[in-house]
Amino acid sequence: MEKTVEIRWHGRGGQGAKTAALLLADVAFQTGKYVQGFPEYGPERMGAPITAYNRISEKPIRVHSNIYEPDYVVVVDESLLDTIDVTKGLSRDGAIVVNTTSPKEEILKKLHHYEGKIYVIDARKVSMETIGQYFPNTPMLAAIVKVGGLMEEHEFLREMEASFKHKFARKPEVIEGNMNALKLAMKEVH
């Protein structure tokens, strides 16, 4: 990674987009990268649209603003495609990753003629199969790491496991399911 990679997340309050952006920043930092991870929202409530951001670089990051021209966009909730131009400013050389059960052709119709790469993943299916509940942020986190080539897979999984062990110290039984969700998502994103 020679330049700073910028990622914009679109989700709804309660889906974990903010948490995923912060986890990505933490994990990338643990692998020796310079990072930023931050949300943008006001007094929103559960279900309201939120945006979160990541910057990841091999060099110190001097910019401290929202991201207006991301390299990648992650859409945690497909319904946002109907109300928000998620491709605004998105680089044609980058990609968008959408949580959906729809084929790429259907998603493309909602992307304002975006000409870059489109990746899809059924985060609900991955989450239900591995965790037993619908938590889309874990599969979407793994999907963007895979699509963006943000770090080596083994590094990502190692650092995520360490993070989960810390985060779920009082609920260690959920670690295995979350790890399986990450691994399955990396295979399922296409």
Long-range contacts (C-beta under 8 A, 24 or more apart in sequence): 1-33, 1-56, 1-57, 1-58, 1-149, 1-150, 2-58, 3-57, 4-55, 4-56, 4-57, 4-59, 4-61, 4-63, 5-54, 5-55, 5-56, 5-57, 5-71, 5-72, 5-148, 5-150, 6-53, 6-54, 6-55, 6-67, 6-69, 6-70, 6-71, 6-72, 7-53, 7-54, 7-55, 7-56, 7-67, 7-70, 7-71, 7-72, 7-73, 7-74, 7-144, 7-148, 8-51, 8-52, 8-53, 8-67, 8-70, 8-72, 8-73, 8-74, 8-86, 8-90, 9-51, 9-52, 9-53, 9-54, 9-73, 9-74, 9-76, 10-49, 10-50, 10-51, 10-73, 10-74, 10-75, 10-76, 10-77, 10-80, 10-84, 10-86, 11-49, 11-50, 11-52, 11-75, 11-76, 11-77, 11-80, 11-136, 11-137, 12-46, 12-47, 12-48, 12-49, 12-50, 12-76, 12-77, 12-80, 13-41, 13-44, 13-45, 13-46, 13-47, 13-48, 13-49, 13-50, 14-46, 14-47, 15-76, 15-77, 15-136, 15-137, 16-76, 16-135, 16-136, 16-137, 16-138, 17-50, 17-51, 17-52, 17-74, 17-76, 17-137, 17-140, 18-50, 18-52, 19-137, 20-52, 20-74, 20-76, 20-137, 20-138, 20-140, 20-141, 21-52, 21-53, 21-54, 22-52, 23-137, 23-141, 23-160, 23-163, 24-54, 24-56, 24-141, 24-144, 24-145, 24-150, 25-54, 25-56, 26-159, 26-163, 27-151, 27-156, 27-159, 27-160, 27-163, 28-54, 28-56, 28-150, 28-151, 30-159, 30-162, 30-163, 31-151, 31-152, 31-155, 31-156, 31-159, 33-57, 33-58, 33-151, 34-58, 34-59, 34-60, 34-61, 35-61, 36-61, 36-64, 40-66, 49-80, 49-83, 49-84, 56-150, 70-94, 71-95, 71-148, 72-96, 72-97, 72-144, 72-147, 72-148, 73-97, 74-140, 74-143, 74-144, 75-99, 76-123, 76-136, 76-137, 76-140, 77-136, 78-102, 78-107, 81-107, 81-110, 81-111, 82-110, 85-112, 86-111, 87-111, 87-112, 87-114, 88-112, 90-114, 90-116, 91-116, 92-116, 95-119, 95-147, 95-148, 97-121, 97-140, 97-143, 97-144, 97-147, 97-189, 99-123, 99-124, 99-136, 99-139, 99-140, 101-125, 117-147, 119-143, 119-147, 119-189, 119-190, 120-189, 120-190, 121-185, 121-188, 121-189, 121-190, 122-188, 123-185, 125-188, 126-181, 126-184, 126-185, 126-188, 127-181, 129-184, 130-177, 130-178, 130-180, 130-181, 130-184, 131-174, 131-177, 131-178, 131-180, 131-181, 132-177, 135-181, 138-178, 138-181, 138-182, 138-185, 139-181, 139-182, 139-184, 139-185, 139-188, 140-185, 141-182, 141-185, 142-181, 142-182, 142-183, 142-185, 142-186, 142-189, 143-185, 143-186, 143-188, 143-189, 145-186, 146-185, 146-186, 146-189, 147-189, 153-186, 156-182, 157-182, 157-183
